[in-house]
C-alpha cells in the first residue's frame, strides 16, 4: 500500500476488507509495558483502528487500546512515522463499537483481561 506503513503477515481470521472502517477524529489511549500514550483515533472498525501518536510501539507488540472506559487488547499490525494500525485480539460487536465512539463505560471482557501486554 502507498501509505508508508510497514505491514507484517499475521495469521488472523479476518482482514481489513471484512469490516467497515469509520473515519473519526477522537482521543484515546494505548498502553504497552509501562508506557501509556495518548492517541488520535483516525479510523475505527470492529476489527481494529488506525491511530496517530508521537510514541509508536514496535510492530507486533500486544497493547491495550482504550477510549473512556471501553478497552480492548490489540496487536500493532503496522507502523509509520506518525501513527500505527491496531488489529484487535477479537472482533468487537457493533454495540461495543458504539461505546468506543461515544466514550462511555464498558465492562472489560475476560478474554481481554487475560492477554499479556508487551513490555517493549
N, C-alpha and C positions, 0 to 999 in steps of 0.2 A: 504494500500500500504506500501511497505517497505522502503520508502524514508524519514521517520521521520517527515512528515508533518501532523499536525492535521487538519482534514477536517470536517467542519460543513455541515449540509444539507442546501441547498438553493433551492428556488423554481424557478430556471431559466429554460427557454425553450430550453436550449442546454447543451451539456456536452462536455468534452474534446475529446471524441471519434468521435464527429461530425465534427471536424475541424482538418486540418493537421497542426501539430506543426513544426516550422522551428528552428533548432538548430543554435544559433548565439552567438556571443560574442561582444556586443555593449554597449555603455554607454547610460544612460537615467536618468530621474529624477522622483521621486514620492513625491507628496505633500499631506499632511494631516494636518488639523489645521494650526498651524504656522510653522510646520516642513517641510523643503524641503530637501530631502535626495537623494544623487547620488546613482544609482543602476547599476549593471552589468546585462544586459538582457541576459539570457541563452537560453530561448525558447520563440517564438512568434508565435501567430496564429491569426486568425480573431476573436476569442472568448476571448483571454486572453494572459497572459505572465507569465513566471517564471523568477524571478529576484533574485540576490544576493545583500545583503546590510548589513551594520553594524547596521543600525536602522531598526527595524521591527515594523510596525504599528499593532495594535490589529486586530485579525481575526474579520471580519465583518465590518471593517472600510471602509468608502467610501473615495477614494483617487483620485487624478488626476495624470495620468501617461503620461509622455511626453518624446519625443526624438526630438531634434531640435524644429521646430515649430509644429510638429504633436502632438496632445493631445487627450486623451480620459478619461472619468470618468470610474472608475473601483471599484470593491469591493475586499477586501483582503479575498480570499477564503480559504487559508491555510497558515500556517507559521511554519518555523523550526528555528534552531539555527542561520543559516547564510543566510536565504532568505525567500521568500514568493511567493505565486501564486496569480495572479490577474485574476478576471473574469470581462471582460469589461461589461459596462452597456448596450451595444448594440453590435451586430456583425458588425465589420468593413469590408468594401469591400476589394477586392484584390488590387485595385488601392491605397486605403488608407494604406493597409499593406505595399505596396512597398514604400510609402512615409515614413513610420516608419523605414523601412530597410535602406533607403537612408539618412534619417535625414533632408530632405528638407522641405520647408514650406507647410503649410496646413491651411485652414480656419477652425475654430472650429465650429462644428455643433451646432445648437440652443439647441438640447436636452442635450448635454453635459454641456453647459454653465448654464443650469437651475438647475442641480443637486447640492445639498449642499455637501460640503466636511466635513468629520468627524472632530471633534475638540477634539480628544483623546489625 
